[in-house]
Amino acid sequence: MVQDTKTTGLPFQPPRVYTVSRLTAEIKSLLEGEFDLIWLEGEISNFSSPSSGHFYMSLKDERAQIRAVMFRPQARYLKFLPEDGMMTIARGRIGVYEPRGEYQIILDYLEPLGVGALAAAFEQVKRKLALEGIFDEDQKRPVPFLPQRIAVITSPTGAAVRDFLRIAGRRMPSLDITIVPVRVQGDEAAGDIVKALELVNQELEDIEVIVLTRGGGSLEDLWPFNREEVAYAIRRSRIPVVSAVGHEVDLTISDLAADLRAPTPSGAAELIIREQELLVRDITVFSSRLKTAMEGMMARNRDRIEGLSARMRDPRRGLADTWLKLDELCSRVLSMSKAFIRDKTRALQAINERLILNSPSHAIALRTQETGFHTRALTHAIAGCLEKQKRDARAFTEKLGSLSPLSILKRGYSITQKLPDMTILKDSAQASPGTGIKILLARGTITGVVTKTEKGD
């Protein structure tokens, strides 16, 4: 080793050279060893949740920021969904991602600052379902006035079902109440409630109203009734649903989605079950009022009928007068009908006599005789005319035969035509040696070439 003794008198030490991997590994060891588990307060920004289920974000304050990640096994336990701008308090450990040389905090707990995670999650679910129209009043169904069969979805051992049955038994002992047992607390409770709603709708067709209830508790205890899948199941139900969860001050998502909200389980029984004694008393009062009204109406009608009877004549007298008038009218109608028929018969007889005198049968016979005479004369004239035409046709035929060129050809004459224009030759000057000719005979033709021509008169 080279030693420099001129300046310090100590041996010379060369600088230590790190590789990138070595330096990053030592930084990772220092940071993760120093900051094993820390709490951090900051505002969420650049939040993203890819299909992997992990949550990626940055936590920042006024001067700095740090990248953070919460992996799916921890993220699935969050009751709310992180959002940009949300102030939070987080717990995690510092980690260094060596391939990129970046440090970040790996979270295992996250909670909104100033408000509980469940309260934030409640507002998120409430806002989402309100935008989807799950809470719209026009979508809610009316609860029957006097339901005879009720299904109660609740814990079979809780105080809620005892309170409901006690009030129901006191108000209407004859009701048919079916208890559908479910868990009302814990992570599996929401799934039980959804399955129970579907079971009642599919299997218990004669149920008229469903009561979804449980007793009071903390927000965490009531959380299954704040799950969005429970709200969707309530709206899918074809049977009206009454939600009675917790105490009067408690408000859950199921209360907002249900067709009717009751403040307590006992309140649900009082809202949908009419008190039998009160109904009987009301029916008795209404029956008495109806009886009194009917008796009064009958008395008034009886007085009116008596008054009308006093003013009414005996209808038999009117009928007798009517019969007399009908007899008189019938006699007059018969007399007038007979006179009318007699006059019309006389008129028809006179017309018949005039028709006989002016009958066209004589004129028809005369015209028939004249027509026969003219027919015979016309037939004779036509026959003579046809005979004359036949004689003339035979004479013309004989003349045409004697003047026909074919008759001339039969006597030894011929017709010579110049080729190719088929001009009939009348003079030897029309053809010269070498000209093609065609000679038409009485039977057949001769085609040849002119070899010599001679002039003549």
Backbone torsions as a table, in degrees:
resi	resn	phi	psi	omega
1	MET	NA	137.6	179.4
2	VAL	-76.6	133.7	179.5
3	GLN	-116.4	134.5	177.1
4	ASP	-105.2	104.3	-176.6
5	THR	-105.0	0.2	-177.6
6	LYS	-77.9	-33.9	-172.8
7	THR	-98.7	-52.4	-173.3
8	THR	-112.2	-22.7	-176.1
9	GLY	83.1	3.0	-179.3
10	LEU	-107.0	158.3	178.5
11	PRO	-65.0	145.6	179.6
12	PHE	-75.8	130.8	178.6
13	GLN	-110.8	119.4	178.3
14	PRO	-72.1	152.4	180.0
15	PRO	-66.3	149.1	179.7
16	ARG	-86.0	127.0	-178.2
17	VAL	-106.7	121.6	179.3
18	TYR	-95.9	148.1	163.2
19	THR	-83.3	161.3	-179.8
20	VAL	-61.7	-42.6	-179.6
21	SER	-63.6	-42.4	-178.9
22	ARG	-64.1	-45.1	-179.8
23	LEU	-63.6	-43.9	-179.8
24	THR	-63.5	-40.0	179.8
25	ALA	-63.8	-40.3	179.4
26	GLU	-69.0	-38.7	176.5
27	ILE	-62.5	-42.2	178.8
28	LYS	-60.3	-43.1	-179.4
29	SER	-64.9	-42.6	-179.0
30	LEU	-65.1	-48.5	-176.7
31	LEU	-65.7	-47.2	-177.1
32	GLU	-70.9	-26.8	176.7
33	GLY	-77.2	-32.7	-177.9
34	GLU	-80.7	-41.4	-176.8
35	PHE	-112.9	79.3	-177.3
36	ASP	-72.0	-51.9	-179.9
37	LEU	-144.7	121.3	-175.3
38	ILE	-131.5	157.5	171.4
39	TRP	-105.3	139.5	-174.1
40	LEU	-138.2	136.5	176.8
41	GLU	-112.2	133.7	-179.6
42	GLY	-175.6	172.1	179.9
43	GLU	-97.8	136.3	-179.4
44	ILE	-77.7	136.7	172.7
45	SER	-145.3	160.4	178.6
46	ASN	53.4	40.4	-179.3
47	PHE	-72.5	139.0	175.4
48	SER	-148.6	150.3	179.3
49	SER	-137.5	90.0	-179.4
50	PRO	-70.5	-179.4	-176.7
51	SER	-65.1	-16.6	178.8
52	SER	-67.0	-20.7	-179.0
53	GLY	93.4	-5.4	176.7
54	HIS	-78.4	155.2	176.5
55	PHE	-109.1	124.1	175.9
56	TYR	-115.0	138.6	-177.9
57	MET	-163.8	177.0	170.7
58	SER	-123.4	143.1	173.4
59	LEU	-110.3	128.5	-173.3
60	LYS	-138.2	161.9	166.8
61	ASP	-131.1	-158.3	-173.8
62	GLU	-68.1	-24.3	-170.4
63	ARG	-118.0	-18.9	-174.1
64	ALA	-153.1	170.1	175.6
65	GLN	-148.0	159.3	179.1
66	ILE	-140.2	140.8	178.2
67	ARG	-74.7	147.0	-179.0
68	ALA	-140.5	151.6	177.5
69	VAL	-141.8	140.8	172.4
70	MET	-125.1	118.3	-176.2
71	PHE	-77.8	160.8	-170.8
72	ARG	-55.2	-42.5	-179.2
73	PRO	-56.5	-34.4	177.2
74	GLN	-86.2	-34.1	-176.2
75	ALA	-65.6	-31.0	-176.1
76	ARG	-69.1	-16.3	178.5
77	TYR	-87.4	-7.1	178.0
78	LEU	-68.7	137.6	178.2
79	LYS	-86.6	-8.1	-178.4
80	PHE	-133.8	167.7	177.7
81	LEU	-106.2	120.6	179.2
82	PRO	-58.7	149.2	-179.7
83	GLU	-136.7	152.7	175.7
84	ASP	-61.7	137.7	178.9
85	GLY	90.5	-5.5	-178.4
86	MET	-81.9	126.8	175.5
87	MET	-80.1	129.9	-174.5
88	THR	-135.9	162.8	167.5
89	ILE	-119.5	130.2	-171.6
90	ALA	-129.2	155.4	175.9
91	ARG	-127.8	137.0	180.0
92	GLY	-175.4	-170.2	-179.5
93	ARG	-127.1	149.3	179.8
94	ILE	-76.0	134.0	176.5
95	GLY	-134.1	150.5	178.7
96	VAL	-116.0	125.3	177.4
97	TYR	-92.7	99.0	-169.5
98	GLU	-61.1	-39.1	-177.9
99	PRO	-58.5	-29.2	178.8
100	ARG	-110.1	-3.7	179.1
101	GLY	66.8	31.7	-178.3
102	GLU	-111.5	144.7	174.7
103	TYR	-108.1	150.8	-177.8
104	GLN	-155.4	168.1	176.8
105	ILE	-104.6	127.5	-180.0
106	ILE	-95.9	111.6	-170.2
107	LEU	-87.8	144.5	169.4
108	ASP	-125.0	-3.0	178.0
109	TYR	-151.6	140.3	-179.7
110	LEU	-150.0	133.5	-179.0
111	GLU	-145.5	139.4	177.0
112	PRO	-62.3	141.1	-179.0
113	LEU	-83.8	129.7	178.1
114	GLY	90.5	-16.3	178.3
115	VAL	-146.0	143.8	-177.9
116	GLY	-65.7	157.9	178.8
117	ALA	-62.4	-38.7	-179.6
118	LEU	-68.0	-37.7	178.4
119	ALA	-65.4	-40.5	177.4
120	ALA	-65.0	-42.3	178.8
121	ALA	-64.3	-37.9	178.0
122	PHE	-59.8	-46.1	-179.3
123	GLU	-65.2	-36.7	178.5
124	GLN	-65.2	-47.5	179.7
125	VAL	-64.1	-42.4	-179.6
126	LYS	-61.4	-44.7	-180.0
127	ARG	-64.6	-42.0	-179.4
128	LYS	-63.9	-47.9	-177.0
129	LEU	-69.4	-32.5	177.4
130	ALA	-64.6	-39.5	177.5
131	LEU	-65.9	-29.3	179.2
132	GLU	-82.3	-5.2	178.2
133	GLY	82.9	15.6	-178.5
134	ILE	-66.8	-29.3	-176.5
135	PHE	-96.0	3.7	-175.7
136	ASP	-61.4	134.5	-178.4
137	GLU	-66.4	-33.7	-177.8
138	ASP	-70.5	-9.7	177.3
139	GLN	-92.0	-7.3	-173.8
140	LYS	-88.4	145.2	-175.2
141	ARG	-97.8	148.0	178.6
142	PRO	-72.9	145.8	177.2
143	VAL	-86.5	134.7	-179.3
144	PRO	-56.4	148.0	-178.0
145	PHE	-68.8	-44.8	-179.9
146	LEU	-130.4	76.1	179.2
147	PRO	-67.4	140.6	-179.8
148	GLN	-101.0	-24.9	179.5
149	ARG	-129.2	124.8	-175.1
150	ILE	-126.4	136.4	173.1
151	ALA	-107.6	128.4	-179.4
152	VAL	-112.1	116.0	178.5
153	ILE	-98.0	110.6	-175.9
154	THR	-168.7	179.9	174.0
155	SER	-76.7	129.6	-177.2
156	PRO	-70.5	-11.6	-177.5
157	THR	-109.7	0.5	-176.2
158	GLY	-81.7	168.6	178.0
159	ALA	-71.8	-24.6	-176.4
160	ALA	-62.1	-45.5	-177.8
161	VAL	-68.2	-34.5	177.9
162	ARG	-66.4	-42.7	178.6
163	ASP	-63.4	-42.7	-178.5
164	PHE	-64.0	-46.2	-178.7
165	LEU	-66.7	-34.3	179.2
166	ARG	-65.4	-46.2	179.8
167	ILE	-67.1	-42.0	-178.7
168	ALA	-63.9	-41.6	179.5
169	GLY	-65.8	-33.0	179.3
170	ARG	-74.7	-37.5	-174.5
171	ARG	-84.5	-37.5	-177.0
172	MET	-150.5	85.9	-174.3
173	PRO	-62.5	-23.1	-173.7
174	SER	-84.6	1.9	-177.1
175	LEU	-67.8	148.1	174.6
176	ASP	-99.7	107.2	-175.8
177	ILE	-114.4	125.5	179.2
178	THR	-107.6	123.7	178.2
179	ILE	-93.1	123.5	176.5
180	VAL	-106.0	104.1	-173.6
181	PRO	-74.1	135.3	175.5
182	VAL	-145.3	162.9	168.6
183	ARG	-80.2	136.2	-177.2
184	VAL	-114.1	12.5	180.0
185	GLN	-153.3	141.9	179.1
186	GLY	107.9	173.2	-174.6
187	ASP	-68.6	-27.6	-177.5
188	GLU	-89.7	-5.8	-173.4
189	ALA	-66.0	-40.0	-177.7
190	ALA	-61.4	-41.7	177.6
191	GLY	-63.0	-39.0	177.1
192	ASP	-62.1	-42.2	-177.9
193	ILE	-64.6	-44.0	179.2
194	VAL	-60.9	-45.4	-179.7
195	LYS	-64.0	-38.0	179.8
196	ALA	-65.6	-41.6	177.6
197	LEU	-62.0	-43.1	178.8
198	GLU	-66.0	-37.8	179.5
199	LEU	-62.9	-45.4	-179.2
200	VAL	-63.4	-41.5	-178.6
201	ASN	-68.3	-31.9	-174.8
202	GLN	-92.4	-36.3	-172.4
203	GLU	-101.9	-33.4	-175.1
204	LEU	-107.7	78.8	-171.3
205	GLU	-70.7	-24.3	-176.8
206	ASP	-90.9	5.4	175.0
207	ILE	-68.5	135.0	-176.6
208	GLU	-101.5	-24.2	178.5
209	VAL	-154.0	145.2	178.3
210	ILE	-111.8	133.0	176.4
211	VAL	-112.0	119.1	176.8
212	LEU	-103.7	114.1	-170.0
213	THR	-147.4	158.6	168.4
214	ARG	-164.6	166.6	-180.0
215	GLY	-77.8	-174.9	-177.5
216	GLY	-73.0	171.3	179.2
217	GLY	170.4	-177.5	178.6
218	SER	-74.4	171.1	178.3
219	LEU	-59.4	-36.5	178.0
220	GLU	-68.1	-37.9	178.2
221	ASP	-64.3	-37.6	-177.3
222	LEU	-85.8	1.8	-170.7
223	TRP	-60.6	-34.2	177.9
224	PRO	-55.6	-27.9	179.9
225	PHE	-83.5	-1.5	176.1
226	ASN	-104.4	6.2	-179.0
227	ARG	-80.5	140.8	-176.2
228	GLU	-67.8	-28.2	178.9
229	GLU	-66.8	-29.9	175.5
230	VAL	-67.7	-40.6	178.3
231	ALA	-62.9	-42.8	178.6
232	TYR	-63.3	-41.2	-179.9
233	ALA	-64.4	-36.8	177.7
234	ILE	-63.3	-42.7	-178.5
235	ARG	-72.5	-26.6	177.5
236	ARG	-75.2	-19.5	-176.2
237	SER	-63.9	134.0	175.4
238	ARG	-82.3	-14.2	179.4
239	ILE	-98.4	136.2	177.9
240	PRO	-56.9	140.7	-177.1
241	VAL	-116.9	130.3	174.6
242	VAL	-108.7	127.0	-179.6
243	SER	-104.8	125.2	178.0
244	ALA	-136.0	85.5	-172.5
245	VAL	-117.3	124.0	174.8
246	GLY	74.7	-153.8	179.1
247	HIS	-94.1	178.5	-175.9
248	GLU	-63.3	-31.0	-177.6
249	VAL	-79.5	-15.0	-179.2
250	ASP	-80.4	134.8	176.6
251	LEU	-127.9	124.7	-178.6
252	THR	-120.0	166.4	176.6
253	ILE	-62.4	-36.9	178.4
254	SER	-63.8	-33.2	175.5
255	ASP	-62.4	-41.2	-177.4
256	LEU	-72.9	-33.0	-176.8
257	ALA	-85.0	-21.4	-174.7
258	ALA	-70.6	162.4	177.6
259	ASP	-72.6	-25.4	177.5
260	LEU	-150.2	136.9	178.1
261	ARG	-107.7	130.5	175.5
262	ALA	-110.1	143.3	-175.5
263	PRO	-67.7	-33.2	-178.0
264	THR	-145.3	167.3	173.6
265	PRO	-57.0	-40.6	177.0
266	SER	-65.6	-38.4	177.6
267	GLY	-63.1	-34.1	177.7
268	ALA	-63.4	-43.2	178.5
269	ALA	-63.3	-39.0	-179.3
270	GLU	-71.3	-29.8	-178.9
271	LEU	-74.8	-40.7	-171.1
272	ILE	-101.8	-13.0	-178.4
273	ILE	-113.2	115.0	178.0
274	ARG	-76.3	143.3	-179.7
275	GLU	-71.9	125.8	-173.8
276	GLN	-61.7	-44.3	-178.9
277	GLU	-62.8	-38.9	179.6
278	LEU	-67.1	-39.7	178.1
279	LEU	-64.2	-42.1	178.7
280	VAL	-63.3	-41.8	179.2
281	ARG	-64.4	-42.3	178.6
282	ASP	-63.7	-40.8	179.7
283	ILE	-64.3	-39.5	178.4
284	THR	-62.8	-44.2	179.6
285	VAL	-63.5	-45.5	-179.7
286	PHE	-64.1	-38.1	179.1
287	SER	-63.9	-41.9	179.0
288	SER	-64.0	-42.9	179.0
289	ARG	-64.0	-40.9	-179.4
290	LEU	-65.9	-40.2	178.5
291	LYS	-62.9	-44.5	178.9
292	THR	-62.3	-43.3	-179.7
293	ALA	-64.9	-40.8	179.3
294	MET	-65.5	-41.3	178.9
295	GLU	-63.6	-41.5	178.1
296	GLY	-63.6	-42.6	179.6
297	MET	-65.0	-39.6	178.4
298	MET	-65.6	-39.3	178.5
299	ALA	-64.0	-42.1	179.2
300	ARG	-64.9	-41.4	178.8
301	ASN	-65.5	-37.1	179.0
302	ARG	-64.3	-43.4	178.2
303	ASP	-62.9	-40.1	-179.5
304	ARG	-65.3	-41.9	179.4
305	ILE	-63.6	-41.5	178.7
306	GLU	-62.2	-41.2	178.4
307	GLY	-64.2	-41.7	178.4
308	LEU	-66.5	-36.6	179.6
309	SER	-64.5	-36.8	-179.4
310	ALA	-67.0	-33.0	-178.7
311	ARG	-87.1	-7.7	-174.2
312	MET	-90.0	133.1	175.0
313	ARG	-74.5	163.0	175.7
314	ASP	-68.0	120.5	-176.4
315	PRO	-65.5	-18.9	179.8
316	ARG	-66.9	-32.4	178.1
317	ARG	-66.6	-44.7	178.2
318	GLY	-62.3	-37.5	179.2
319	LEU	-65.7	-40.0	179.5
320	ALA	-62.2	-44.8	178.1
321	ASP	-62.3	-40.1	-179.7
322	THR	-64.3	-39.8	178.9
323	TRP	-63.7	-41.6	178.7
324	LEU	-61.0	-45.0	179.3
325	LYS	-62.7	-38.3	179.8
326	LEU	-65.3	-40.3	178.7
327	ASP	-62.7	-43.1	-179.4
328	GLU	-64.4	-43.2	179.7
329	LEU	-65.0	-38.1	179.1
330	CYS	-63.8	-41.0	179.4
331	SER	-63.6	-42.2	-179.8
332	ARG	-66.0	-39.5	-179.7
333	VAL	-66.2	-40.9	179.6
334	LEU	-64.6	-42.7	179.6
335	SER	-62.3	-46.3	-179.3
336	MET	-65.0	-36.1	-179.7
337	SER	-67.3	-43.0	179.8
338	LYS	-63.8	-42.3	178.6
339	ALA	-63.2	-41.7	-179.5
340	PHE	-63.2	-45.4	-179.7
341	ILE	-64.6	-39.4	179.9
342	ARG	-63.3	-44.1	179.6
343	ASP	-63.9	-43.5	-178.3
344	LYS	-67.1	-33.7	178.7
345	THR	-65.8	-43.0	178.4
346	ARG	-62.2	-45.0	179.8
347	ALA	-60.8	-40.9	179.0
348	LEU	-64.6	-38.3	178.6
349	GLN	-63.6	-42.0	179.1
350	ALA	-63.3	-43.0	179.7
351	ILE	-63.5	-39.5	-179.3
352	ASN	-63.9	-40.2	179.5
353	GLU	-64.7	-42.4	179.3
354	ARG	-64.9	-35.5	179.1
355	LEU	-66.8	-39.4	178.9
356	ILE	-63.5	-42.9	179.7
357	LEU	-63.4	-38.7	-176.9
358	ASN	-100.6	30.7	-177.7
359	SER	-66.0	135.4	-179.0
360	PRO	-81.1	6.1	-176.0
361	SER	-64.5	-38.2	178.1
362	HIS	-65.3	-46.2	178.8
363	ALA	-61.7	-36.4	179.9
364	ILE	-65.9	-40.5	179.9
365	ALA	-64.7	-41.6	179.8
366	LEU	-64.4	-46.5	-179.4
367	ARG	-64.7	-31.0	178.2
368	THR	-67.8	-40.1	178.5
369	GLN	-65.1	-46.1	178.8
370	GLU	-61.8	-39.6	-179.6
371	THR	-64.0	-38.4	178.4
372	GLY	-65.6	-41.2	178.7
373	PHE	-62.2	-49.7	-179.1
374	HIS	-64.0	-32.4	179.7
375	THR	-65.5	-45.1	-179.6
376	ARG	-65.5	-41.8	179.7
377	ALA	-63.0	-42.7	-178.7
378	LEU	-65.6	-39.4	179.8
379	THR	-64.1	-43.2	179.2
380	HIS	-62.7	-42.1	-178.8
381	ALA	-65.5	-42.2	-179.4
382	ILE	-64.3	-39.6	180.0
383	ALA	-64.2	-43.0	178.2
384	GLY	-63.2	-41.9	179.8
385	CYS	-62.0	-43.2	-179.9
386	LEU	-64.4	-39.7	179.9
387	GLU	-62.9	-44.0	179.1
388	LYS	-61.2	-41.7	-179.0
389	GLN	-64.9	-35.6	177.9
390	LYS	-65.3	-43.1	178.7
391	ARG	-61.7	-46.3	178.7
392	ASP	-60.1	-41.0	-179.2
393	ALA	-64.0	-38.4	178.9
394	ARG	-67.0	-39.2	179.3
395	ALA	-64.5	-45.1	179.4
396	PHE	-63.1	-36.4	179.7
397	THR	-64.2	-41.8	179.4
398	GLU	-64.9	-41.3	178.1
399	LYS	-63.4	-43.4	-179.1
400	LEU	-64.1	-36.3	179.2
401	GLY	-66.3	-39.1	-179.4
402	SER	-70.6	-30.2	-179.7
403	LEU	-91.8	-0.6	-176.2
404	SER	-71.5	138.6	176.2
405	PRO	-58.7	-29.0	180.0
406	LEU	-64.1	-36.4	177.7
407	SER	-64.5	-38.5	177.9
408	ILE	-64.5	-42.1	-179.4
409	LEU	-63.3	-36.2	180.0
410	LYS	-64.3	-22.1	179.9
411	ARG	-86.6	4.8	175.9
412	GLY	111.6	-0.6	178.8
413	TYR	-85.1	165.8	177.4
414	SER	-144.1	166.7	178.9
415	ILE	-121.7	124.8	-178.7
416	THR	-106.5	132.2	-179.4
417	GLN	-121.4	141.3	179.8
418	LYS	-85.5	133.3	177.1
419	LEU	-93.6	144.6	6.6
420	PRO	-99.3	-1.1	-172.4
421	ASP	-83.8	0.8	176.1
422	MET	59.4	33.4	177.6
423	THR	-77.5	131.9	178.9
424	ILE	-72.6	127.3	-178.1
425	LEU	-87.6	124.8	177.2
426	LYS	-114.7	-13.5	-176.0
427	ASP	-139.4	140.8	179.5
428	SER	-65.7	-19.1	179.6
429	ALA	-70.6	-16.1	-178.6
430	GLN	-76.6	-9.4	-179.1
431	ALA	-131.8	151.3	177.8
432	SER	-126.4	161.5	178.5
433	PRO	-53.9	138.2	-178.6
434	GLY	94.4	-8.3	-179.4
435	THR	-78.1	135.2	177.0
436	GLY	-76.5	137.6	179.6
437	ILE	-133.2	159.8	177.3
438	LYS	-132.0	124.5	-175.8
439	ILE	-107.5	120.4	-179.7
440	LEU	-94.3	117.7	-179.9
441	LEU	-104.3	176.4	176.7
442	ALA	-61.9	-34.9	177.3
443	ARG	-131.6	108.0	176.4
444	GLY	88.4	-177.1	-178.1
445	THR	-135.4	159.5	176.4
446	ILE	-128.6	132.9	178.4
447	THR	-115.1	133.7	-178.4
448	GLY	-156.6	-169.9	-179.4
449	VAL	-127.8	135.7	178.2
450	VAL	-70.2	124.9	176.3
451	THR	-103.7	-23.3	-179.2
452	LYS	-158.7	143.8	178.5
453	THR	-125.2	148.5	176.0
454	GLU	-133.9	137.2	178.2
455	LYS	-81.6	148.4	178.3
456	GLY	-160.7	166.7	179.6
457	ASP	-79.8	NA	NA
